Amino acid sequence: MAPMPATTQMPLLFCDAMLASLARWLRAAGYDTSLAPASATDRAVLDTCRAQSRIVLTRDRHLAAHAGVCVHARLLAADRLDAQAVELTAALGIDWTRAPFSRCLLDNTPLHEATEQERQRVPPRARGLPGPFRACPLCGRLYWPGSHVRRMQSRLQQWHALARSTSPPG
């Protein structure tokens, strides 16, 4: 396992296919998180991570063991999403509230403020919400602060609080 890169920037992450749900939540928190296709070989995952300087997140011991010295791999022990969130906070300093809803949940692209034309595609009953209204420039998906986002925001805040309460003082 390669040492964790020393940086103050948000880490570039890469989830194997088993961690698709975690990848979506990392994106919701604002982390640049690629996701391996289900058909990706270990070699392809590691080559991509090496080329893009990404940290591979996995529950696959074989994949983590073959990361070598050029790829930082994080083998997650937890199988439940909530425990994985706490584990990542301890291991990588993930802040679940740092930049929420700034990336597309589907394709990982940074979102931009929705234009008036894009906002016209928001359902009529949601148009009166205070915003922000964001759009993905790649896939065109729209995001607004409806009840789904509020529930996700609540979960991100719970993970943030839980991780802080379980971290050692210092």
DSSP file (Angstrom, degrees, kcal/mol; ACC not computed):
  #  RESIDUE AA STRUCTURE BP1 BP2  ACC     N-H-->O    O-->H-N    N-H-->O    O-->H-N    TCO  KAPPA ALPHA  PHI   PSI    X-CA   Y-CA   Z-CA
    1    1 A M              0   0    0      0, 0.0    71,-0.2     0, 0.0    68,-0.2   0.000 360.0 360.0 360.0 126.0    0.0    0.0    0.0
    2    2 A A        -     0   0    0     69,-1.4    71,-0.3    66,-0.5    68,-0.1  -0.407 360.0 -95.9 -72.5 151.0    1.5    3.3   -1.0
    3    3 A P        -     0   0    0      0, 0.0    -1,-0.1     0, 0.0    69,-0.1  -0.314  47.5 -91.7 -66.2 152.9    1.6    6.1    1.6
    4    4 A M        -     0   0    0      1,-0.1     2,-0.1    -3,-0.1    51,-0.0  -0.451  48.6-109.0 -63.0 129.3   -1.2    8.6    1.7
    5    5 A P        -     0   0    0      0, 0.0     2,-0.7     0, 0.0    -1,-0.1  -0.382  28.3-121.0 -62.9 137.1   -0.2   11.6   -0.5
    6    6 A A        +     0   0    0     -2,-0.1     2,-0.3    -3,-0.1    -2,-0.0  -0.711  59.2 130.1 -82.0 113.5    0.6   14.7    1.5
    7    7 A T        -     0   0    0     -2,-0.7    -3,-0.0     2,-0.1     0, 0.0  -0.988  56.3-146.9-160.4 153.3   -1.9   17.4    0.3
    8    8 A T  S    S+     0   0    0     -2,-0.3     2,-0.1     2,-0.1    -1,-0.1   0.473  76.8  96.5-100.3  -5.7   -4.3   19.9    1.6
    9    9 A Q  S    S-     0   0    0      1,-0.1    -2,-0.1     3,-0.0     3,-0.1  -0.354  93.4 -86.9 -77.1 162.4   -6.6   19.4   -1.4
   10   10 A M        -     0   0    0      1,-0.1    -1,-0.1    -2,-0.1    -2,-0.1  -0.513  54.6-109.5 -65.9 135.4   -9.6   17.2   -1.4
   11   11 A P        -     0   0    0      0, 0.0     2,-0.6     0, 0.0    21,-0.3  -0.337  20.7-122.4 -68.4 149.0   -8.4   13.7   -2.4
   12   12 A L        -     0   0    0     41,-0.4    43,-2.9    19,-0.1     2,-0.3  -0.829  38.4-161.6 -88.6 125.0   -9.3   12.2   -5.7
   13   13 A L  E     -ab  33  55A   0     19,-2.7    21,-2.5    -2,-0.6     2,-0.3  -0.712  19.5-166.7-114.3 159.2  -11.1    8.9   -5.0
   14   14 A F  E     -ab  34  56A   0     41,-2.1    43,-3.3    -2,-0.3     2,-0.4  -0.924   9.4-160.0-145.8 116.1  -11.9    5.8   -6.9
   15   15 A C  E     -ab  35  57A   0     19,-2.8    21,-2.6    -2,-0.3    43,-0.2  -0.795  17.8-128.5 -97.7 136.8  -14.5    3.2   -5.7
   16   16 A D    >   -     0   0    0     41,-2.0     3,-2.1    -2,-0.4     7,-0.2  -0.312  40.7 -92.4 -72.0 170.7  -14.5   -0.3   -7.0
   17   17 A A  G >  S+     0   0    0     20,-0.3     3,-1.1     1,-0.3    21,-0.1   0.763 123.7  64.6 -60.1 -27.3  -17.9   -1.6   -8.2
   18   18 A M  G 3  S+     0   0    0      1,-0.3    -1,-0.3     2,-0.1     3,-0.3   0.703 101.6  51.9 -68.2 -17.8  -18.7   -3.1   -4.8
   19   19 A L  G <>  +     0   0    0     -3,-2.1     4,-2.4    38,-0.2    -1,-0.3  -0.098  67.0 127.1-111.3  34.5  -18.8    0.4   -3.3
   20   20 A A  H <> S+     0   0    0     -3,-1.1     4,-1.9     1,-0.2    -1,-0.2   0.882  75.5  50.2 -59.5 -40.5  -21.1    2.1   -5.8
   21   21 A S  H  > S+     0   0    0     -3,-0.3     4,-1.9     1,-0.2    -1,-0.2   0.915 110.3  49.8 -65.5 -42.5  -23.4    3.4   -3.1
   22   22 A L  H  > S+     0   0    0      1,-0.2     4,-2.6     2,-0.2    -2,-0.2   0.901 107.4  55.5 -61.9 -40.9  -20.5    4.9   -1.2
   23   23 A A  H  X S+     0   0    0     -4,-2.4     4,-2.3     1,-0.2    -1,-0.2   0.915 106.3  50.8 -58.0 -43.4  -19.3    6.6   -4.4
   24   24 A R  H  X S+     0   0    0     -4,-1.9     4,-2.1     1,-0.2    -1,-0.2   0.902 111.7  47.1 -62.2 -41.4  -22.6    8.3   -4.8
   25   25 A W  H  X S+     0   0    0     -4,-1.9     4,-1.6     2,-0.2    -1,-0.2   0.862 109.5  53.2 -71.0 -35.3  -22.5    9.6   -1.2
   26   26 A L  H  <>S+     0   0    0     -4,-2.6     5,-2.7     2,-0.2     4,-0.3   0.908 110.2  48.6 -63.9 -40.4  -18.9   10.8   -1.6
   27   27 A R  H ><5S+     0   0    0     -4,-2.3     3,-1.5     3,-0.2    76,-0.5   0.907 107.3  55.3 -63.3 -41.4  -20.1   12.7   -4.7
   28   28 A A  H 3<5S+     0   0    0     -4,-2.1    73,-3.1     1,-0.3    -1,-0.2   0.839 106.4  51.9 -60.2 -32.4  -23.0   14.1   -2.7
   29   29 A A  T 3<5S-     0   0    0     -4,-1.6    70,-1.4    71,-0.2    -1,-0.3   0.521 127.2-102.5 -81.9  -5.8  -20.4   15.4   -0.2
   30   30 A G  T < 5S+     0   0    0     -3,-1.5     2,-0.4    -4,-0.3    -3,-0.2   0.534  72.7 142.4 100.9   7.4  -18.5   17.0   -3.0
   31   31 A Y      < -     0   0    0     -5,-2.7     2,-0.9    -6,-0.2    -1,-0.3  -0.679  58.5-118.8 -88.4 134.6  -15.6   14.6   -3.4
   32   32 A D        +     0   0    0     -2,-0.4   -19,-2.7   -21,-0.3     2,-0.5  -0.596  48.9 171.3 -68.6 103.5  -14.3   13.8   -6.9
   33   33 A T  E     -a   13   0A   0     -2,-0.9   -19,-0.2   -21,-0.2     2,-0.2  -0.947  20.6-161.6-131.0 110.6  -15.1   10.1   -6.9
   34   34 A S  E     -a   14   0A   0    -21,-2.5   -19,-2.8    -2,-0.5     2,-0.4  -0.531  12.0-145.6 -83.7 157.6  -14.8    7.8   -9.9
   35   35 A L  E     -a   15   0A   0    -21,-0.2   -19,-0.2    -2,-0.2   -18,-0.1  -0.992  11.0-128.2-129.4 128.9  -16.5    4.5  -10.0
   36   36 A A        -     0   0    0    -21,-2.6     2,-0.1    -2,-0.4   -16,-0.0  -0.498  29.1-114.3 -71.8 138.8  -15.3    1.3  -11.6
   37   37 A P    >   -     0   0    0      0, 0.0     3,-2.1     0, 0.0   -20,-0.3  -0.406  29.6-110.8 -65.7 153.6  -17.6   -0.4  -14.0
   38   38 A A  T 3  S+     0   0    0      1,-0.3   -21,-0.1   -21,-0.1    -2,-0.1   0.793 118.7  53.6 -57.1 -28.6  -18.7   -3.8  -12.8
   39   39 A S  T 3  S+     0   0    0      2,-0.0    -1,-0.3   -22,-0.0     2,-0.1   0.467  81.1 122.5 -86.9  -1.2  -16.7   -5.4  -15.6
   40   40 A A    <   -     0   0    0     -3,-2.1     2,-0.1     1,-0.1   -23,-0.1  -0.367  57.3-134.4 -67.3 136.4  -13.4   -3.6  -14.7
   41   41 A T     >  -     0   0    0      1,-0.1     4,-2.3    -2,-0.1     5,-0.2  -0.461  23.2-111.6 -81.0 160.7  -10.4   -5.8  -13.9
   42   42 A D  H  > S+     0   0    0      1,-0.2     4,-2.7     2,-0.2     5,-0.2   0.907 120.4  54.4 -57.1 -41.4   -8.2   -5.1  -10.9
   43   43 A R  H  > S+     0   0    0      1,-0.2     4,-2.7     2,-0.2    -1,-0.2   0.914 107.7  48.6 -60.0 -44.5   -5.5   -4.2  -13.4
   44   44 A A  H  > S+     0   0    0      2,-0.2     4,-2.3     1,-0.2    -1,-0.2   0.904 111.8  49.7 -63.7 -41.9   -7.7   -1.6  -15.1
   45   45 A V  H  X S+     0   0    0     -4,-2.3     4,-2.5     2,-0.2    -2,-0.2   0.947 114.4  44.0 -60.8 -49.4   -8.7   -0.1  -11.7
   46   46 A L  H  X S+     0   0    0     -4,-2.7     4,-2.5     1,-0.2    -2,-0.2   0.879 112.0  52.4 -67.0 -38.5   -5.1    0.2  -10.6
   47   47 A D  H  X S+     0   0    0     -4,-2.7     4,-2.5    -5,-0.2    -1,-0.2   0.915 111.5  47.3 -62.6 -42.5   -3.9    1.6  -13.9
   48   48 A T  H  X S+     0   0    0     -4,-2.3     4,-2.2     2,-0.2    -2,-0.2   0.929 112.6  48.6 -64.1 -45.3   -6.6    4.2  -13.8
   49   49 A C  H  X>S+     0   0    0     -4,-2.5     5,-2.2     1,-0.2     4,-0.8   0.901 112.9  48.2 -62.5 -41.0   -5.8    5.2  -10.2
   50   50 A R  H ><5S+     0   0    0     -4,-2.5     3,-0.7     3,-0.2    -2,-0.2   0.944 113.3  46.9 -63.8 -48.2   -2.1    5.4  -11.0
   51   51 A A  H 3<5S+     0   0    0     -4,-2.5    -2,-0.2     1,-0.2    -1,-0.2   0.829 122.1  35.5 -64.2 -33.4   -2.7    7.5  -14.1
   52   52 A Q  H 3<5S-     0   0    0     -4,-2.2    -1,-0.2    -5,-0.2    -2,-0.2   0.348 106.0-120.4-104.7   5.0   -5.1    9.9  -12.3
   53   53 A S  T <<5 +     0   0    0     -4,-0.8   -41,-0.4    -3,-0.7     2,-0.3   0.915  58.9 157.8  54.5  46.9   -3.4    9.9   -8.8
   54   54 A R      < -     0   0    0     -5,-2.2     2,-0.6    -6,-0.2    18,-0.4  -0.715  45.4-124.3-101.6 152.2   -6.6    8.5   -7.2
   55   55 A I  E     -b   13   0A   0    -43,-2.9   -41,-2.1    -2,-0.3     2,-0.5  -0.847  27.6-136.7 -91.3 124.2   -7.0    6.6   -4.0
   56   56 A V  E     -bc  14  73A   0     16,-2.3    18,-3.1    -2,-0.6     2,-0.5  -0.722  14.3-159.9 -87.1 129.0   -8.7    3.3   -4.6
   57   57 A L  E     +bc  15  74A   0    -43,-3.3   -41,-2.0    -2,-0.5     2,-0.3  -0.925  27.3 150.7-106.4 128.9  -11.4    2.5   -2.0
   58   58 A T  E     - c   0  75A   0     16,-2.2    18,-3.3    -2,-0.5   -43,-0.0  -0.980  51.3-152.4-154.0 160.3  -12.3   -1.2   -1.9
   59   59 A R  S    S+     0   0    0     -2,-0.3     2,-0.8    16,-0.2     3,-0.1   0.258  74.2 105.8-110.9   3.1  -13.5   -4.1    0.3
   60   60 A D     >  -     0   0    0      1,-0.2     4,-2.4     2,-0.0     5,-0.2  -0.762  54.8-164.6 -90.0 108.2  -11.6   -6.5   -2.0
   61   61 A R  H  > S+     0   0    0     -2,-0.8     4,-2.6     1,-0.2     5,-0.2   0.874  89.3  54.8 -60.5 -38.6   -8.5   -7.7   -0.2
   62   62 A H  H  > S+     0   0    0      2,-0.2     4,-1.4     1,-0.2    -1,-0.2   0.932 109.4  46.5 -62.3 -46.5   -6.9   -9.0   -3.4
   63   63 A L  H  4 S+     0   0    0      1,-0.2     3,-0.4     2,-0.2     4,-0.3   0.936 113.9  48.1 -61.4 -47.3   -7.3   -5.6   -5.1
   64   64 A A  H >< S+     0   0    0     -4,-2.4     3,-1.2     1,-0.2     4,-0.3   0.894 109.5  53.2 -61.7 -39.9   -5.8   -3.8   -2.1
   65   65 A A  H 3< S+     0   0    0     -4,-2.6     3,-0.5     1,-0.2    -1,-0.2   0.797 109.4  49.2 -66.4 -28.2   -2.9   -6.2   -1.8
   66   66 A H  T 3< S+     0   0    0     -4,-1.4    -1,-0.2    -3,-0.4    -2,-0.2   0.347  80.6  97.1 -94.5   6.8   -2.0   -5.7   -5.5
   67   67 A A    <>  -     0   0    0     -3,-1.2     4,-0.7    -4,-0.3     3,-0.5   0.844  68.0-172.4 -64.4 -32.4   -2.1   -1.9   -5.3
   68   68 A G  T  4  -     0   0    0     -3,-0.5   -66,-0.5    -4,-0.3     5,-0.2  -0.281  45.5 -51.6  73.5-160.2    1.7   -1.8   -4.9
   69   69 A V  T  4 S+     0   0    0      1,-0.2    -1,-0.2   -68,-0.2    -2,-0.1   0.586 129.5  60.3 -93.4 -11.4    3.7    1.3   -4.1
   70   70 A C  T  4 S+     0   0    0     -3,-0.5     2,-0.5     1,-0.1    -1,-0.2   0.633 101.2  53.8 -92.5 -14.6    2.3    3.5   -6.8
   71   71 A V  S  < S-     0   0    0     -4,-0.7   -69,-1.4    -3,-0.1     2,-0.6  -0.979  74.9-137.7-125.4 128.1   -1.3    3.4   -5.9
   72   72 A H        -     0   0    0     -2,-0.5   -16,-2.3   -18,-0.4     2,-0.4  -0.742  28.6-171.4 -81.5 121.5   -2.7    4.3   -2.5
   73   73 A A  E     -c   56   0A   0     -2,-0.6     2,-0.6   -71,-0.3   -16,-0.2  -0.925  14.9-158.7-117.1 140.9   -5.4    1.8   -1.6
   74   74 A R  E     -c   57   0A   0    -18,-3.1   -16,-2.2    -2,-0.4     2,-0.7  -0.945   8.0-155.9-120.3 109.2   -7.8    1.9    1.3
   75   75 A L  E     -c   58   0A   0     -2,-0.6     2,-0.5   -18,-0.2   -16,-0.2  -0.752  14.9-145.5 -84.1 117.1   -9.2   -1.5    2.3
   76   76 A L        -     0   0    0    -18,-3.3     8,-0.1    -2,-0.7    -2,-0.0  -0.721  14.7-169.0 -88.5 128.8  -12.5   -0.8    4.1
   77   77 A A        +     0   0    0     -2,-0.5    -1,-0.2     6,-0.1     2,-0.1   0.821  63.2  86.5 -82.0 -33.6  -13.4   -3.2    6.9
   78   78 A A        -     0   0    0      5,-0.1    -2,-0.1     1,-0.1     3,-0.0  -0.389  52.6-169.8 -73.3 142.7  -17.0   -2.1    7.3
   79   79 A D        +     0   0    0     -2,-0.1     2,-0.3   -20,-0.0    -1,-0.1   0.621  66.4  78.5-103.4 -17.1  -19.7   -3.5    5.2
   80   80 A R  S  > S-     0   0    0      1,-0.1     4,-2.3     0, 0.0     5,-0.2  -0.728  81.1-128.0 -95.0 143.9  -22.4   -1.1    6.2
   81   81 A L  H  > S+     0   0    0     -2,-0.3     4,-2.2     1,-0.2     5,-0.2   0.882 106.5  52.3 -57.6 -45.5  -22.6    2.4    4.6
   82   82 A D  H  > S+     0   0    0      1,-0.2     4,-1.7     2,-0.2    -1,-0.2   0.914 112.2  46.1 -60.6 -42.5  -22.8    4.3    7.9
   83   83 A A  H  > S+     0   0    0      1,-0.2     4,-2.5     2,-0.2    -1,-0.2   0.860 109.8  54.6 -68.8 -35.2  -19.7    2.5    9.3
   84   84 A Q  H  X S+     0   0    0     -4,-2.3     4,-2.6     2,-0.2    -1,-0.2   0.891 105.4  54.0 -63.4 -38.7  -17.8    3.0    6.0
   85   85 A A  H  X S+     0   0    0     -4,-2.2     4,-1.8     2,-0.2    -2,-0.2   0.923 111.6  43.8 -61.8 -44.7  -18.5    6.8    6.3
   86   86 A V  H  X S+     0   0    0     -4,-1.7     4,-2.2     2,-0.2    -2,-0.2   0.913 112.7  53.0 -66.5 -42.3  -17.0    6.9    9.8
   87   87 A E  H  X S+     0   0    0     -4,-2.5     4,-2.4     1,-0.2    -2,-0.2   0.901 109.5  48.5 -60.2 -42.5  -14.1    4.7    8.7
   88   88 A L  H  X>S+     0   0    0     -4,-2.6     4,-2.9     2,-0.2     6,-1.0   0.862 108.1  54.2 -68.1 -35.5  -13.3    7.0    5.8
   89   89 A T  H  X5S+     0   0    0     -4,-1.8     4,-1.4     4,-0.2    -1,-0.2   0.932 112.8  43.3 -63.0 -44.1  -13.4   10.1    8.0
   90   90 A A  H  <5S+     0   0    0     -4,-2.2    -2,-0.2     2,-0.2    -1,-0.2   0.899 121.7  39.3 -66.9 -40.8  -10.9    8.5   10.4
   91   91 A A  H  <5S+     0   0    0     -4,-2.4    -2,-0.2    -5,-0.2    -3,-0.2   0.879 134.7  14.6 -79.7 -39.2   -8.6    7.2    7.6
   92   92 A L  H  <5S-     0   0    0     -4,-2.9    -3,-0.2    -5,-0.2    -2,-0.2   0.414  97.5-112.6-120.5  -1.1   -8.7   10.1    5.1
   93   93 A G     << -     0   0    0     -4,-1.4    -4,-0.2    -5,-0.5    -3,-0.1   0.815  45.9-175.0  71.6  29.5  -10.2   13.0    6.9
   94   94 A I        -     0   0    0     -6,-1.0     2,-0.7    -9,-0.1    -1,-0.2  -0.397  13.1-156.5 -61.7 128.5  -13.4   13.0    4.8
   95   95 A D    >   -     0   0    0     -2,-0.1     3,-1.6     1,-0.1     4,-0.4  -0.923   2.6-163.1-108.7 106.0  -15.5   16.0    5.8
   96   96 A W  T 3  S+     0   0    0     -2,-0.7    -1,-0.1     1,-0.3    63,-0.1   0.562  88.3  45.2 -69.0  -8.1  -19.1   15.0    4.8
   97   97 A T  T 3  S+     0   0    0      1,-0.1    -1,-0.3    60,-0.1    60,-0.1   0.241  82.3 100.5-117.6  12.4  -20.2   18.7    5.0
   98   98 A R  S <  S-     0   0    0     -3,-1.6    -2,-0.1     1,-0.2   -68,-0.1   0.930 104.6  -7.0 -68.4 -48.2  -17.3   20.4    3.1
   99   99 A A  S >  S-     0   0    0    -70,-1.4     3,-0.8    -4,-0.4    -1,-0.2  -0.349  80.3-170.9-146.9  58.6  -18.9   20.9   -0.3
  100  100 A P  T 3   +     0   0    0      0, 0.0   -71,-0.2     0, 0.0   -72,-0.1  -0.224  67.2   4.4 -63.3 142.8  -22.3   19.1   -0.5
  101  101 A F  T 3  S+     0   0    0    -73,-3.1   -73,-0.1   -74,-0.2   -72,-0.1   0.848  88.3 120.6  57.1  42.1  -24.2   18.8   -3.7
  102  102 A S    <   +     0   0    0     -3,-0.8     9,-2.5   -75,-0.5     2,-0.3   0.406  66.2  54.4-109.4  -2.3  -21.4   20.4   -5.8
  103  103 A R  B    S-D  110   0B   0    -76,-0.5     2,-0.3     7,-0.3     6,-0.1  -0.945  92.7 -99.8-129.9 151.6  -20.9   17.3   -8.1
  104  104 A C     >  -     0   0    0      5,-2.8     4,-1.6    -2,-0.3    -2,-0.1  -0.530  24.3-145.3 -68.7 131.8  -23.3   15.2  -10.2
  105  105 A L  T  4 S+     0   0    0     -2,-0.3    -1,-0.2     1,-0.2   -78,-0.1   0.760  95.6  45.0 -69.5 -24.5  -24.3   12.1   -8.4
  106  106 A L  T  4 S+     0   0    0      3,-0.1    -1,-0.2     1,-0.1    -2,-0.0   0.915 131.1  11.5 -86.8 -47.4  -24.4   10.1  -11.7
  107  107 A D  T  4 S-     0   0    0      2,-0.1    -2,-0.2   -73,-0.0    -1,-0.1   0.386  91.2-120.9-121.3   4.2  -21.3   11.1  -13.6
  108  108 A N     <  +     0   0    0     -4,-1.6    -3,-0.1     1,-0.2   -75,-0.1   0.526  59.0 148.0  74.9   6.6  -19.1   13.0  -11.0
  109  109 A T        -     0   0    0     -6,-0.1    -5,-2.8     1,-0.1    -1,-0.2  -0.509  56.6-103.9 -75.2 140.0  -19.0   16.2  -13.0
  110  110 A P  B     -D  103   0B   0      0, 0.0    -7,-0.3     0, 0.0     2,-0.1  -0.414  40.7-127.4 -61.2 137.4  -18.8   19.5  -11.1
  111  111 A L        -     0   0    0     -9,-2.5     2,-0.3    25,-0.1    25,-0.2  -0.466  18.9-154.5 -84.7 157.2  -22.2   21.3  -11.1
  112  112 A H  E     -E  135   0C   0     23,-2.4    23,-2.6    -2,-0.1     2,-0.2  -0.871  36.5 -81.6-124.4 163.2  -22.9   24.8  -12.2
  113  113 A E  E     -E  134   0C   0     -2,-0.3    21,-0.3    21,-0.2     2,-0.1  -0.449  57.4-108.7 -63.0 132.6  -25.6   27.3  -11.2
  114  114 A A        -     0   0    0     19,-2.9    19,-0.1    29,-0.2    -1,-0.1  -0.374  29.2-129.6 -66.8 138.3  -28.6   26.5  -13.4
  115  115 A T     >  -     0   0    0      1,-0.1     4,-2.5    -2,-0.1     5,-0.2  -0.306  29.1-101.9 -76.3 169.0  -29.5   29.0  -16.1
  116  116 A E  H  > S+     0   0    0      1,-0.2     4,-1.1     2,-0.2    -1,-0.1   0.901 125.2  52.7 -59.3 -40.5  -33.0   30.3  -16.4
  117  117 A Q  H  4 S+     0   0    0      1,-0.2     3,-0.4     2,-0.2     4,-0.3   0.912 110.7  46.5 -63.0 -42.7  -33.5   28.0  -19.4
  118  118 A E  H >4 S+     0   0    0      1,-0.2     3,-1.8     2,-0.2     4,-0.3   0.886 106.5  59.0 -66.1 -38.4  -32.4   25.0  -17.3
  119  119 A R  H >< S+     0   0    0     -4,-2.5     3,-1.5     1,-0.3    -1,-0.2   0.759  91.4  69.8 -63.7 -23.8  -34.6   26.1  -14.4
  120  120 A Q  T 3< S+     0   0    0     -4,-1.1    -1,-0.3    -3,-0.4    -2,-0.2   0.716  92.3  59.5 -66.7 -18.7  -37.6   25.9  -16.6
  121  121 A R  T <  S+     0   0    0     -3,-1.8    -1,-0.3    -4,-0.3    -2,-0.2   0.546  81.7 103.3 -86.1  -7.6  -37.2   22.1  -16.6
  122  122 A V  S <  S-     0   0    0     -3,-1.5     5,-0.1    -4,-0.3    21,-0.0  -0.541  92.4 -93.0 -70.6 138.9  -37.6   22.0  -12.8
  123  123 A P    >>  -     0   0    0      0, 0.0     3,-1.9     0, 0.0     4,-1.0  -0.246  37.2-116.5 -53.0 140.3  -41.0   20.8  -11.8
  124  124 A P  G >4 S+     0   0    0      0, 0.0     3,-0.7     0, 0.0     4,-0.5   0.840 112.9  54.4 -50.8 -41.5  -43.4   23.7  -11.3
  125  125 A R  G 34 S+     0   0    0      1,-0.2     3,-0.2     2,-0.1    -3,-0.0   0.711 110.3  48.0 -70.5 -16.7  -44.0   23.1   -7.6
  126  126 A A  G X4 S+     0   0    0     -3,-1.9     3,-1.7     1,-0.2    -1,-0.2   0.598  89.0  83.2 -94.8 -13.4  -40.2   23.2   -7.0
  127  127 A R  T << S+     0   0    0     -4,-1.0    -1,-0.2    -3,-0.7    -2,-0.1   0.783  85.7  58.0 -63.3 -26.6  -39.5   26.4   -8.9
  128  128 A G  T 3  S+     0   0    0     -4,-0.5    -1,-0.3    -3,-0.2    -2,-0.1   0.506  80.0 113.8 -83.0  -3.6  -40.5   28.6   -6.0
  129  129 A L  S <  S-     0   0    0     -3,-1.7    17,-0.1     1,-0.1    -3,-0.0  -0.301  79.8-115.2 -65.6 154.5  -37.9   27.0   -3.7
  130  130 A P        +     0   0    0      0, 0.0     3,-0.1     0, 0.0    -1,-0.1   0.617  64.2 178.9 -70.7 -11.3  -35.1   29.3   -2.5
  131  131 A G        -     0   0    0      1,-0.3     2,-0.2    14,-0.1    13,-0.1  -0.365  64.3-146.5  90.6-175.2  -32.4   27.3   -4.3
  132  132 A P        -     0   0    0      0, 0.0     2,-0.5     0, 0.0    -1,-0.3   0.418  38.7-166.4 -77.7 154.6  -29.7   26.8   -5.1
  133  133 A F        -     0   0    0     -2,-0.2   -19,-2.9    11,-0.2     2,-0.3  -0.961  13.0-178.9-109.1 123.9  -30.6   25.3   -8.5
  134  134 A R  E     -EF 113 143C   0      9,-2.7     9,-2.9    -2,-0.5     2,-0.3  -0.862  11.4-160.9-125.8 157.9  -27.7   23.5  -10.1
  135  135 A A  E     -EF 112 142C   0    -23,-2.6   -23,-2.4    -2,-0.3     7,-0.2  -0.976  21.2-123.6-138.0 150.5  -27.2   21.6  -13.3
  136  136 A C     >  -     0   0    0      5,-2.2     4,-1.6    -2,-0.3   -25,-0.1  -0.836  14.3-154.5 -91.5 122.1  -24.7   19.1  -14.6
  137  137 A P  T  4 S+     0   0    0      0, 0.0    -1,-0.1     0, 0.0   -26,-0.1   0.698  91.1  47.9 -70.8 -16.2  -23.1   20.3  -17.8
  138  138 A L  T  4 S+     0   0    0      3,-0.1    -2,-0.0     1,-0.0    -3,-0.0   0.936 128.7  14.0 -87.9 -55.4  -22.4   16.8  -19.0
  139  139 A C  T  4 S-     0   0    0      2,-0.1    -1,-0.0   -30,-0.0     0, 0.0   0.606  92.8-126.2-100.9 -12.3  -25.7   14.9  -18.5
  140  140 A G     <  +     0   0    0     -4,-1.6     0, 0.0     1,-0.3     0, 0.0   0.449  51.5 156.4  83.7  -0.1  -28.1   17.8  -18.0
  141  141 A R        -     0   0    0     -6,-0.1    -5,-2.2     1,-0.1     2,-0.3  -0.311  33.0-139.6 -61.6 142.6  -29.5   16.5  -14.7
  142  142 A L  E     -F  135   0C   0     -7,-0.2     2,-0.4   -21,-0.1    -7,-0.2  -0.803  13.2-162.8-106.5 147.3  -30.9   19.2  -12.5
  143  143 A Y  E     +F  134   0C   0     -9,-2.9    -9,-2.7    -2,-0.3   -29,-0.2  -0.993  14.7 164.1-130.1 135.9  -30.6   19.5   -8.7
  144  144 A W        -     0   0    0     -2,-0.4     2,-2.2   -11,-0.2     5,-0.3  -0.951  50.2 -93.2-145.9 163.3  -32.7   21.6   -6.3
  145  145 A P        +     0   0    0      0, 0.0   -14,-0.1     0, 0.0   -12,-0.1  -0.314  68.8 143.3 -82.4  60.4  -33.3   21.7   -2.6
  146  146 A G  S  > S-     0   0    0     -2,-2.2     4,-2.1   -17,-0.1     5,-0.2  -0.099  70.9 -79.4 -83.3-170.7  -36.3   19.4   -2.4
  147  147 A S  H  > S+     0   0    0      1,-0.2     4,-2.3     2,-0.2     5,-0.2   0.832 128.5  57.1 -64.1 -33.5  -37.1   16.8    0.2
  148  148 A H  H  > S+     0   0    0      2,-0.2     4,-2.2     1,-0.2    -1,-0.2   0.929 108.9  45.7 -63.6 -44.6  -34.7   14.3   -1.2
  149  149 A V  H  > S+     0   0    0     -5,-0.3     4,-3.1     1,-0.2    -2,-0.2   0.897 110.8  53.7 -65.6 -39.7  -31.8   16.7   -0.9
  150  150 A R  H  X S+     0   0    0     -4,-2.1     4,-2.1     2,-0.2    -1,-0.2   0.904 109.5  48.1 -63.0 -39.8  -32.8   17.6    2.6
  151  151 A R  H  X S+     0   0    0     -4,-2.3     4,-1.9     2,-0.2    -1,-0.2   0.910 113.7  47.0 -65.7 -41.3  -32.8   13.9    3.6
  152  152 A M  H  X S+     0   0    0     -4,-2.2     4,-2.5     2,-0.2    -2,-0.2   0.918 110.7  52.2 -66.0 -42.3  -29.4   13.4    2.0
  153  153 A Q  H  X S+     0   0    0     -4,-3.1     4,-2.4     1,-0.2    -2,-0.2   0.897 107.8  52.8 -59.3 -41.1  -28.1   16.6    3.7
  154  154 A S  H  X S+     0   0    0     -4,-2.1     4,-2.3    -5,-0.2    -1,-0.2   0.910 109.3  48.4 -61.4 -42.9  -29.3   15.3    7.1
  155  155 A R  H  X S+     0   0    0     -4,-1.9     4,-2.5     2,-0.2    -2,-0.2   0.912 110.2  51.1 -66.0 -41.6  -27.5   12.0    6.6
  156  156 A L  H  X S+     0   0    0     -4,-2.5     4,-2.2     1,-0.2    -1,-0.2   0.909 111.5  48.4 -60.5 -41.6  -24.3   13.8    5.6
  157  157 A Q  H  X S+     0   0    0     -4,-2.4     4,-2.5     2,-0.2    -1,-0.2   0.877 109.5  52.6 -66.7 -37.7  -24.6   15.9    8.7
  158  158 A Q  H  X S+     0   0    0     -4,-2.3     4,-3.0     2,-0.2    -2,-0.2   0.925 110.3  47.7 -62.7 -44.2  -25.2   12.8   10.8
  159  159 A W  H  X S+     0   0    0     -4,-2.5     4,-2.7     2,-0.2     5,-0.2   0.895 111.1  51.6 -63.3 -39.7  -22.0   11.2    9.4
  160  160 A H  H  X S+     0   0    0     -4,-2.2     4,-1.9    -5,-0.2    -2,-0.2   0.942 114.2  42.6 -61.4 -48.1  -20.1   14.3   10.1
  161  161 A A  H  X S+     0   0    0     -4,-2.5     4,-2.2     2,-0.2    -2,-0.2   0.907 115.0  50.0 -66.3 -42.2  -21.2   14.5   13.7
  162  162 A L  H  X S+     0   0    0     -4,-3.0     4,-1.5     1,-0.2    -2,-0.2   0.914 110.5  49.4 -63.7 -43.0  -20.8   10.8   14.2
  163  163 A A  H  X S+     0   0    0     -4,-2.7     4,-0.9     1,-0.2    -1,-0.2   0.895 112.0  48.8 -63.9 -39.4  -17.2   10.8   12.8
  164  164 A R  H  < S+     0   0    0     -4,-1.9     3,-0.3    -5,-0.2    -1,-0.2   0.868 110.9  50.3 -68.4 -35.4  -16.3   13.8   15.1
  165  165 A S  H  < S+     0   0    0     -4,-2.2    -1,-0.2     1,-0.2    -2,-0.2   0.745 114.3  44.2 -76.5 -21.4  -17.8   12.1   18.1
  166  166 A T  H  < S+     0   0    0     -4,-1.5    -1,-0.2    -5,-0.2    -2,-0.2   0.518  91.0 100.5 -99.4  -5.7  -15.8    8.8   17.5
  167  167 A S  S  < S-     0   0    0     -4,-0.9     3,-0.1    -3,-0.3   -77,-0.0  -0.547  82.4-105.4 -80.1 146.2  -12.5   10.4   16.6
  168  168 A P        -     0   0    0      0, 0.0    -1,-0.1     0, 0.0    -2,-0.1  -0.386  40.8-102.4 -68.5 146.7   -9.8   10.5   19.3
  169  169 A P              0   0    0      0, 0.0     0, 0.0     0, 0.0     0, 0.0  -0.315 360.0 360.0 -65.8 151.0   -9.2   13.8   21.0
  170  170 A G              0   0    0     -3,-0.1     0, 0.0    -2,-0.0     0, 0.0   0.353 360.0 360.0 146.7 360.0   -6.2   15.7   19.9
